[in-house]
Amino acid sequence: MPAFARQDKPEKQEEKPSSPKQEQPAKPEKQQEAKAPKQEQQAAKGQQDQQQKQQQEQAKSNEQQTQHTEQQAKGQQEQQQKQQQEQAKSNKQQTQQQAKGQQEQQHSAQRQNASSGAPQRTQEETAKQHSQPELRLSSRGSGRIPDERFRSNFGREHEFRMGNPVMVDGYSRFQYGGYWFGYVQPWPAGWYYTDQFYIDYEDGGYYMYDPYYPGTRFAITVVI
């Protein structure tokens, strides 16, 4: 090979290792864009937690208010019931006192009338008494009422209203205690058939008494 053809090739220069590229820091705007969604999530969660807490507190407050209202209503109802019971008791006592007072007044009036011998008569009572026919008298009989029957229906403790006489077999009669009675004497002046009477046995015979006229008696006979 010719000498001029042999030219030495230049030796390859050793390639120097290239230094690694340094990473450039992220720009602040991109970092902020990455953080924004996370912050929004945290803020939304905080608001949600706060709303739940407020709702729980409100529900608790409502429950307490309801309980307080129910207690007040129950207390008012119990108080009203107590007042009603006391009022009913008071009304009952007042009614009893009034009834007792009226009864005492009636008894007092009866005692006064009996002591004075002049009971107060209404015009209707007077007219009715005067319209009755004259009594058809009976003779005194010897009939007797058994003592046991007499004690259970007759005597001072057993007053009754006789009512108007009726005619039986041509004689004036009235019935009381299971027996018929006849009139032996004329009807006493001032006595009314509507008065209270009682029958007693004295001096061998039966007599009728009018408490309005103490000390006066009226002879009757039992018809047996």
Backbone as CSV, one residue per row, in Angstrom:
resi,resn,N_x,N_y,N_z,CA_x,CA_y,CA_z,C_x,C_y,C_z
1,MET,0.866,-1.177,0.000,0.000,0.000,0.000,0.889,1.209,0.000
2,PRO,0.507,2.152,-0.760,1.389,3.319,-0.896,1.369,4.071,0.405
3,ALA,2.376,4.730,0.668,2.547,5.444,1.901,1.606,6.588,1.999
4,PHE,1.323,7.228,0.861,0.454,8.388,0.978,-0.953,7.962,1.237
5,ALA,-1.234,6.625,0.887,-2.597,6.157,1.099,-2.826,5.807,2.518
6,ARG,-1.757,5.583,3.202,-1.935,5.251,4.601,-1.853,6.492,5.451
7,GLN,-2.984,7.013,5.661,-3.047,8.148,6.554,-3.756,7.667,7.832
8,ASP,-3.061,7.986,8.846,-3.645,7.568,10.143,-4.897,8.390,10.418
9,LYS,-5.953,7.679,10.797,-7.193,8.328,11.179,-7.038,8.970,12.537
10,PRO,-7.548,10.130,12.517,-7.397,10.800,13.845,-8.167,10.005,14.882
11,GLU,-7.523,9.895,15.987,-8.140,9.156,17.091,-9.357,9.916,17.608
12,LYS,-10.353,9.110,17.891,-11.581,9.695,18.432,-11.323,10.243,19.824
13,GLN,-11.782,11.454,19.958,-11.640,12.059,21.286,-12.653,11.419,22.245
14,GLU,-12.165,11.196,23.395,-13.064,10.612,24.428,-14.187,11.589,24.738
15,GLU,-15.350,11.048,24.623,-16.515,11.893,24.925,-16.652,12.048,26.432
16,LYS,-16.733,13.248,26.795,-16.905,13.524,28.233,-18.360,13.259,28.621
17,PRO,-18.473,12.584,29.739,-19.874,12.321,30.178,-20.593,13.624,30.463
18,SER,-21.752,13.694,29.910,-22.526,14.925,30.095,-23.144,14.936,31.496
19,SER,-23.079,16.069,32.113,-23.634,16.207,33.501,-25.161,16.133,33.429
20,PRO,-25.713,15.421,34.387,-27.196,15.287,34.368,-27.876,16.635,34.472
21,LYS,-28.999,16.724,33.769,-29.736,17.981,33.796,-30.426,18.162,35.160
22,GLN,-30.242,19.317,35.639,-30.894,19.641,36.927,-32.365,19.984,36.683
23,GLU,-33.232,19.334,37.576,-34.673,19.595,37.463,-34.980,20.988,37.933
24,GLN,-35.750,21.618,37.169,-36.142,22.968,37.529,-37.320,22.928,38.498
25,PRO,-37.275,23.703,39.529,-38.395,23.709,40.513,-39.692,24.152,39.840
26,ALA,-40.824,23.518,40.386,-42.148,23.867,39.818,-42.452,25.309,40.099
27,LYS,-43.111,25.845,39.171,-43.449,27.236,39.319,-44.493,27.410,40.436
28,PRO,-44.451,28.491,41.145,-45.418,28.726,42.244,-46.859,28.645,41.786
29,GLU,-47.178,29.080,40.635,-48.562,29.051,40.180,-49.070,27.624,40.080
30,LYS,-48.249,26.725,39.588,-48.664,25.330,39.480,-48.842,24.702,40.853
31,GLN,-48.000,25.046,41.816,-48.141,24.516,43.184,-49.455,24.975,43.804
32,GLN,-49.758,26.224,43.579,-51.012,26.743,44.130,-52.205,26.054,43.482
33,GLU,-52.103,25.794,42.164,-53.192,25.096,41.489,-53.377,23.692,42.028
34,ALA,-52.282,23.047,42.455,-52.370,21.690,42.993,-52.965,21.687,44.396
35,LYS,-52.658,22.717,45.176,-53.157,22.772,46.559,-54.619,23.219,46.641
36,ALA,-55.104,23.952,45.685,-56.439,24.549,45.754,-57.550,23.511,45.950
37,PRO,-57.606,22.411,45.180,-58.694,21.444,45.386,-58.702,20.843,46.778
38,LYS,-57.530,20.586,47.340,-57.445,19.996,48.670,-57.974,20.953,49.727
39,GLN,-57.625,22.210,49.609,-58.098,23.204,50.565,-59.620,23.360,50.485
40,GLU,-60.118,23.326,49.247,-61.565,23.438,49.085,-62.281,22.257,49.725
41,GLN,-61.738,21.049,49.595,-62.328,19.865,50.205,-62.337,19.985,51.732
42,GLN,-61.207,20.448,52.275,-61.127,20.607,53.722,-62.124,21.653,54.222
43,ALA,-62.248,22.757,53.477,-63.190,23.811,53.866,-64.631,23.303,53.804
44,ALA,-64.969,22.528,52.745,-66.311,21.986,52.609,-66.624,21.009,53.733
45,LYS,-65.628,20.185,54.080,-65.829,19.234,55.173,-66.035,19.957,56.497
46,GLY,-65.263,21.007,56.712,-65.424,21.788,57.950,-66.806,22.409,58.054
47,GLN,-67.283,22.965,56.953,-68.618,23.552,56.950,-69.685,22.486,57.226
48,GLN,-69.504,21.301,56.618,-70.464,20.221,56.809,-70.484,19.774,58.270
49,ASP,-69.279,19.638,58.860,-69.195,19.253,60.275,-69.864,20.299,61.160
50,GLN,-69.663,21.542,60.847,-70.242,22.621,61.635,-71.764,22.625,61.513
51,GLN,-72.264,22.389,60.300,-73.715,22.332,60.100,-74.324,21.166,60.879
52,GLN,-73.671,19.999,60.839,-74.169,18.855,61.583,-74.198,19.132,63.077
53,LYS,-73.157,19.781,63.566,-73.089,20.130,64.980,-74.206,21.091,65.357
54,GLN,-74.446,22.088,64.500,-75.513,23.046,64.764,-76.878,22.360,64.748
55,GLN,-77.064,21.424,63.795,-78.320,20.699,63.713,-78.549,19.847,64.961
56,GLN,-77.483,19.184,65.423,-77.592,18.380,66.640,-77.934,19.241,67.845
57,GLU,-77.258,20.386,67.958,-77.534,21.288,69.071,-78.963,21.828,69.001
58,GLN,-79.432,22.134,67.782,-80.778,22.640,67.615,-81.815,21.569,67.979
59,ALA,-81.541,20.317,67.541,-82.448,19.216,67.862,-82.500,18.986,69.360
60,LYS,-81.354,19.057,70.027,-81.300,18.890,71.473,-82.061,20.004,72.179
61,SER,-81.891,21.226,71.680,-82.601,22.366,72.263,-84.113,22.224,72.080
62,ASN,-84.526,21.757,70.891,-85.946,21.555,70.639,-86.531,20.485,71.557
63,GLU,-85.781,19.426,71.764,-86.235,18.352,72.649,-86.390,18.844,74.085
64,GLN,-85.401,19.622,74.545,-85.483,20.182,75.893,-86.672,21.121,76.018
65,GLN,-86.902,21.930,74.976,-88.031,22.862,74.995,-89.357,22.097,75.036
66,THR,-89.424,20.994,74.259,-90.643,20.183,74.253,-90.898,19.572,75.624
67,GLN,-89.843,19.032,76.251,-89.978,18.462,77.585,-90.420,19.512,78.589
68,HIS,-89.846,20.702,78.478,-90.211,21.790,79.391,-91.683,22.184,79.207
69,THR,-92.109,22.236,77.941,-93.509,22.583,77.660,-94.453,21.521,78.198
70,GLU,-94.078,20.239,78.021,-94.910,19.148,78.525,-94.995,19.186,80.044
71,GLN,-93.881,19.472,80.709,-93.885,19.569,82.166,-94.768,20.718,82.634
72,GLN,-94.686,21.863,81.920,-95.525,22.995,82.285,-97.005,22.644,82.117
73,ALA,-97.325,21.988,80.981,-98.714,21.614,80.725,-99.207,20.630,81.783
74,LYS,-98.371,19.678,82.151,-98.743,18.699,83.170,-98.955,19.385,84.512
75,GLY,-98.045,20.319,84.838,-98.196,21.051,86.092,-99.467,21.873,86.125
76,GLN,-99.787,22.533,85.014,-101.017,23.326,84.949,-102.249,22.437,85.071
77,GLN,-102.206,21.278,84.405,-103.339,20.359,84.464,-103.556,19.851,85.885
78,GLU,-102.462,19.474,86.567,-102.587,19.009,87.944,-103.113,20.115,88.851
79,GLN,-102.648,21.336,88.612,-103.119,22.457,89.411,-104.609,22.721,89.179
80,GLN,-105.031,22.645,87.904,-106.438,22.830,87.599,-107.299,21.745,88.242
81,GLN,-106.828,20.498,88.179,-107.567,19.410,88.797,-107.676,19.606,90.301
82,LYS,-106.585,20.050,90.910,-106.594,20.305,92.349,-107.569,21.425,92.696
83,GLN,-107.554,22.493,91.885,-108.473,23.607,92.122,-109.925,23.161,91.951
84,GLN,-110.186,22.333,90.922,-111.538,21.836,90.691,-112.008,20.973,91.858
85,GLN,-111.110,20.113,92.374,-111.465,19.277,93.511,-111.750,20.116,94.742
86,GLU,-110.903,21.118,94.978,-111.124,21.994,96.123,-112.418,22.772,95.967
87,GLN,-112.703,23.234,94.724,-113.929,23.981,94.481,-115.155,23.087,94.690
88,ALA,-115.060,21.835,94.189,-116.176,20.897,94.366,-116.402,20.598,95.848
89,LYS,-115.303,20.442,96.574,-115.405,20.195,98.020,-116.035,21.379,98.727
90,SER,-115.593,22.578,98.334,-116.139,23.796,98.935,-117.624,23.941,98.614
91,ASN,-117.999,23.667,97.344,-119.402,23.759,96.957,-120.261,22.756,97.724
92,LYS,-119.717,21.554,97.913,-120.446,20.526,98.643,-120.657,20.953,100.089
93,GLN,-119.605,21.475,100.715,-119.726,21.933,102.089,-120.713,23.081,102.199
94,GLN,-120.651,23.996,101.217,-121.570,25.130,101.225,-123.017,24.666,101.055
95,THR,-123.217,23.696,100.145,-124.566,23.169,99.936,-125.086,22.490,101.201
96,GLN,-124.207,21.712,101.845,-124.605,21.036,103.074,-124.941,22.042,104.169
97,GLN,-124.130,23.094,104.274,-124.394,24.115,105.279,-125.709,24.832,104.993
98,GLN,-125.950,25.132,103.699,-127.201,25.792,103.347,-128.399,24.889,103.665
99,ALA,-128.281,23.598,103.311,-129.377,22.670,103.591,-129.611,22.549,105.094
100,LYS,-128.507,22.500,105.841,-128.625,22.410,107.301,-129.273,23.665,107.862
101,GLY,-128.857,24.835,107.316,-129.432,26.089,107.770,-130.916,26.174,107.465
102,GLN,-131.307,25.727,106.256,-132.723,25.738,105.885,-133.527,24.789,106.776
103,GLN,-132.930,23.629,107.062,-133.629,22.667,107.917,-133.803,23.229,109.325
104,GLU,-132.763,23.878,109.834,-132.869,24.488,111.158,-133.903,25.606,111.166
105,GLN,-133.948,26.385,110.077,-134.956,27.440,109.983,-136.364,26.859,109.965
106,GLN,-136.533,25.764,109.217,-137.842,25.127,109.165,-138.258,24.601,110.534
107,HIS,-137.300,23.957,111.209,-137.611,23.448,112.543,-137.931,24.591,113.505
108,SER,-137.157,25.667,113.381,-137.401,26.823,114.239,-138.773,27.423,113.970
109,ALA,-139.121,27.515,112.659,-140.434,28.055,112.306,-141.542,27.161,112.828
110,GLN,-141.332,25.854,112.736,-142.337,24.933,113.248,-142.498,25.066,114.754
111,ARG,-141.370,25.211,115.465,-141.453,25.387,116.922,-142.153,26.694,117.272
112,GLN,-141.831,27.753,116.530,-142.482,29.028,116.779,-143.978,28.945,116.498
113,ASN,-144.322,28.289,115.401,-145.734,28.142,115.078,-146.462,27.314,116.124
114,ALA,-145.785,26.248,116.573,-146.404,25.400,117.594,-146.587,26.153,118.900
115,SER,-145.587,26.953,119.267,-145.686,27.705,120.525,-146.719,28.824,120.432
116,SER,-146.832,29.441,119.279,-147.791,30.533,119.127,-149.203,30.031,118.879
117,GLY,-149.345,28.763,118.377,-150.650,28.209,118.104,-151.314,28.820,116.886
118,ALA,-150.551,29.557,116.075,-151.140,30.216,114.907,-150.212,30.056,113.716
119,PRO,-150.189,28.878,113.094,-149.321,28.686,111.923,-149.768,29.547,110.757
120,GLN,-148.802,29.878,109.917,-149.107,30.684,108.738,-149.754,29.799,107.672
121,ARG,-150.930,30.206,107.203,-151.639,29.439,106.188,-151.704,30.250,104.902
122,THR,-151.596,29.563,103.794,-151.771,30.237,102.511,-153.257,30.319,102.186
123,GLN,-153.575,31.223,101.281,-154.968,31.362,100.869,-155.492,30.073,100.233
124,GLU,-154.627,29.398,99.503,-155.031,28.149,98.851,-155.343,27.077,99.892
125,GLU,-154.485,26.967,100.933,-154.731,25.988,101.993,-156.036,26.301,102.733
126,THR,-156.250,27.586,103.034,-157.464,27.980,103.747,-158.710,27.668,102.931
127,ALA,-158.683,28.005,101.639,-159.832,27.740,100.779,-160.102,26.249,100.666
128,LYS,-159.059,25.468,100.557,-159.226,24.025,100.425,-159.795,23.424,101.699
129,GLN,-159.329,23.900,102.857,-159.821,23.377,104.125,-161.301,23.717,104.323
130,HIS,-161.663,24.926,104.018,-163.051,25.346,104.216,-164.014,24.704,103.228
131,SER,-163.493,24.199,102.126,-164.360,23.561,101.130,-164.710,22.122,101.485
132,GLN,-164.080,21.554,102.533,-164.338,20.164,102.911,-165.676,20.045,103.653
133,PRO,-166.398,18.969,103.420,-167.697,18.783,104.103,-167.517,18.497,105.593
134,GLU,-168.566,18.688,106.320,-168.526,18.429,107.762,-168.353,16.934,108.015
135,LEU,-167.633,16.598,109.083,-167.337,15.201,109.382,-168.596,14.450,109.825
136,ARG,-168.669,13.192,109.385,-169.689,12.274,109.888,-169.024,11.448,110.987
137,LEU,-169.435,11.684,112.259,-168.744,11.135,113.418,-169.125,9.683,113.686
138,SER,-168.170,8.997,114.344,-168.363,7.600,114.749,-168.381,7.539,116.279
139,SER,-168.950,6.496,116.813,-168.878,6.262,118.262,-167.551,5.580,118.580
140,ARG,-167.092,5.799,119.807,-165.811,5.186,120.183,-165.979,3.683,120.316
141,GLY,-165.062,2.958,119.651,-165.091,1.504,119.719,-164.093,0.996,120.740
142,SER,-164.047,-0.317,120.862,-163.139,-0.950,121.831,-161.959,-1.646,121.159
143,GLY,-161.787,-1.419,119.870,-160.693,-2.077,119.158,-159.324,-1.572,119.636
144,ARG,-158.342,-2.487,119.585,-156.971,-2.138,120.013,-155.969,-2.576,118.947
145,ILE,-154.934,-1.778,118.792,-153.827,-2.108,117.895,-152.787,-2.873,118.698
146,PRO,-152.253,-3.990,118.194,-151.221,-4.716,118.941,-150.042,-3.805,119.288
147,ASP,-149.489,-4.055,120.471,-148.421,-3.173,120.967,-147.243,-3.103,119.995
148,GLU,-146.857,-4.244,119.408,-145.709,-4.245,118.493,-145.983,-3.380,117.268
149,ARG,-147.181,-3.481,116.714,-147.540,-2.645,115.561,-147.652,-1.183,115.974
150,PHE,-148.158,-0.953,117.164,-148.321,0.423,117.628,-146.962,1.106,117.788
151,ARG,-146.003,0.418,118.389,-144.678,1.020,118.606,-143.957,1.293,117.297
152,SER,-144.207,0.497,116.261,-143.485,0.664,114.990,-144.088,1.729,114.085
153,ASN,-145.352,2.149,114.355,-146.007,3.095,113.450,-146.661,4.287,114.141
154,PHE,-146.809,4.218,115.454,-147.571,5.252,116.140,-146.737,5.847,117.272
155,GLY,-147.261,6.904,117.869,-146.554,7.596,118.932,-145.949,8.905,118.436
156,ARG,-145.346,9.650,119.353,-144.824,10.981,119.051,-143.749,10.966,117.968
157,GLU,-143.018,9.878,117.851,-141.917,9.811,116.887,-142.388,9.547,115.465
158,HIS,-143.673,9.259,115.280,-144.181,8.877,113.953,-145.246,9.876,113.505
159,GLU,-144.800,10.978,112.913,-145.734,11.972,112.390,-146.133,11.609,110.958
160,PHE,-147.295,12.056,110.545,-147.787,11.748,109.206,-148.764,12.839,108.790
161,ARG,-149.054,12.890,107.491,-150.065,13.790,106.959,-151.325,12.969,106.655
162,MET,-152.394,13.380,107.251,-153.628,12.605,107.136,-154.274,12.776,105.769
163,GLY,-154.355,13.993,105.276,-155.067,14.242,104.031,-156.554,14.406,104.284
164,ASN,-157.288,14.584,103.231,-158.724,14.801,103.375,-159.449,13.514,103.776
165,PRO,-160.443,13.611,104.654,-161.220,12.416,105.026,-162.000,11.866,103.839
166,VAL,-162.311,10.588,103.918,-163.117,9.935,102.887,-164.337,9.304,103.560
167,MET,-165.364,9.085,102.810,-166.575,8.478,103.336,-166.531,6.965,103.150
168,VAL,-166.724,6.200,104.246,-166.765,4.742,104.208,-167.969,4.297,105.029
169,ASP,-168.902,3.633,104.366,-170.120,3.145,105.042,-170.863,4.271,105.743
170,GLY,-170.846,5.455,105.151,-171.615,6.567,105.697,-170.904,7.345,106.783
171,TYR,-169.637,7.016,107.066,-168.895,7.717,108.108,-167.572,8.254,107.539
172,SER,-167.114,9.347,108.148,-165.825,9.929,107.722,-164.695,9.063,108.262
173,ARG,-163.759,8.776,107.396,-162.647,7.888,107.768,-161.318,8.436,107.205
174,PHE,-160.206,7.974,107.815,-158.869,8.147,107.236,-158.080,6.886,107.544
175,GLN,-157.084,6.631,106.754,-156.294,5.414,106.895,-154.846,5.773,107.181
176,TYR,-154.232,5.037,108.116,-152.810,5.233,108.423,-152.293,3.994,109.151
177,GLY,-151.048,3.598,108.815,-150.387,2.492,109.504,-151.071,1.155,109.316
178,GLY,-151.865,1.018,108.237,-152.549,-0.247,107.984,-153.905,-0.364,108.654
179,TYR,-154.399,0.728,109.263,-155.679,0.701,109.960,-156.547,1.876,109.515
180,TRP,-157.873,1.644,109.592,-158.836,2.710,109.362,-159.244,3.321,110.694
181,PHE,-159.412,4.647,110.682,-159.812,5.358,111.890,-161.055,6.194,111.603
182,GLY,-161.916,6.328,112.633,-163.089,7.183,112.554,-162.946,8.364,113.497
183,TYR,-163.695,9.413,113.236,-163.645,10.642,114.030,-164.743,10.592,115.094
184,VAL,-164.354,10.772,116.356,-165.302,10.731,117.456,-165.785,12.136,117.804
185,GLN,-164.960,13.134,117.604,-165.299,14.518,117.931,-165.324,15.369,116.672
186,PRO,-165.991,16.539,116.739,-165.911,17.480,115.614,-164.475,17.953,115.412
187,TRP,-164.173,18.278,114.199,-162.802,18.685,113.860,-162.449,19.990,114.583
188,PRO,-161.263,20.038,115.271,-160.890,21.219,116.052,-160.688,22.443,115.155
189,ALA,-161.095,23.598,115.651,-160.908,24.844,114.905,-159.419,25.152,114.793
190,GLY,-159.015,25.569,113.625,-157.611,25.913,113.396,-156.764,24.771,112.864
191,TRP,-157.216,23.534,113.065,-156.485,22.389,112.545,-156.786,22.246,111.054
192,TYR,-155.725,21.895,110.291,-155.879,21.681,108.849,-155.548,20.224,108.530
193,TYR,-156.267,19.681,107.568,-156.009,18.287,107.184,-154.602,18.095,106.615
194,THR,-153.979,19.189,106.220,-152.627,19.113,105.647,-151.533,19.221,106.706
195,ASP,-151.914,19.378,107.981,-150.907,19.464,109.043,-150.261,18.107,109.289
196,GLN,-149.164,18.137,110.030,-148.530,16.905,110.478,-149.216,16.462,111.779
197,PHE,-149.534,15.167,111.888,-150.197,14.627,113.066,-149.426,13.423,113.589
198,TYR,-149.777,13.038,114.820,-149.343,11.742,115.338,-150.452,11.211,116.240
199,ILE,-150.502,9.894,116.376,-151.557,9.222,117.141,-150.939,8.560,118.361
200,ASP,-151.571,8.721,119.495,-151.096,8.092,120.729,-152.294,7.496,121.477
201,TYR,-151.981,6.580,122.412,-153.032,5.913,123.197,-152.941,6.416,124.630
202,GLU,-154.003,7.067,125.097,-154.036,7.613,126.451,-155.450,7.503,127.022
203,ASP,-155.480,7.287,128.330,-156.760,7.280,129.047,-157.763,6.312,128.423
204,GLY,-157.255,5.164,127.977,-158.129,4.118,127.463,-158.647,4.362,126.064
205,GLY,-158.039,5.288,125.305,-158.506,5.539,123.950,-157.419,6.145,123.078
206,TYR,-157.698,6.233,121.779,-156.748,6.791,120.817,-157.071,8.266,120.587
207,TYR,-155.970,9.041,120.511,-156.106,10.477,120.281,-155.094,10.905,119.210
208,MET,-155.517,11.898,118.449,-154.637,12.476,117.434,-154.179,13.849,117.919
209,TYR,-152.890,14.143,117.659,-152.290,15.390,118.131,-151.735,16.173,116.944
210,ASP,-151.863,17.478,117.020,-151.294,18.399,116.035,-150.174,19.170,116.726
211,PRO,-148.894,18.982,116.311,-147.780,19.680,116.984,-147.917,21.200,116.975
212,TYR,-148.715,21.751,116.036,-148.934,23.190,116.029,-149.694,23.657,117.283
213,TYR,-150.446,22.706,117.856,-151.286,23.077,118.999,-151.004,22.132,120.156
214,PRO,-149.882,22.311,120.818,-149.559,21.408,121.940,-150.592,21.542,123.056
215,GLY,-150.834,20.403,123.689,-151.811,20.404,124.787,-153.218,20.138,124.342
216,THR,-153.452,20.079,123.049,-154.787,19.805,122.514,-154.789,18.431,121.852
217,ARG,-155.844,17.668,122.083,-155.934,16.344,121.468,-157.321,16.153,120.875
218,PHE,-157.415,15.194,119.959,-158.648,14.967,119.212,-158.975,13.479,119.251
219,ALA,-160.133,13.123,119.760,-160.508,11.725,119.955,-160.850,11.054,118.644
220,ILE,-160.266,9.868,118.438,-160.543,9.044,117.258,-160.753,7.604,117.724
221,THR,-161.193,6.769,116.837,-161.385,5.358,117.165,-160.849,4.502,116.025
222,VAL,-160.239,3.350,116.364,-159.734,2.454,115.355,-160.866,1.538,114.938
223,VAL,-161.032,1.349,113.647,-162.089,0.519,113.094,-161.512,-0.838,112.748
224,ILE,-161.867,-1.849,113.499,-161.342,-3.192,113.294,-162.511,-4.152,113.040
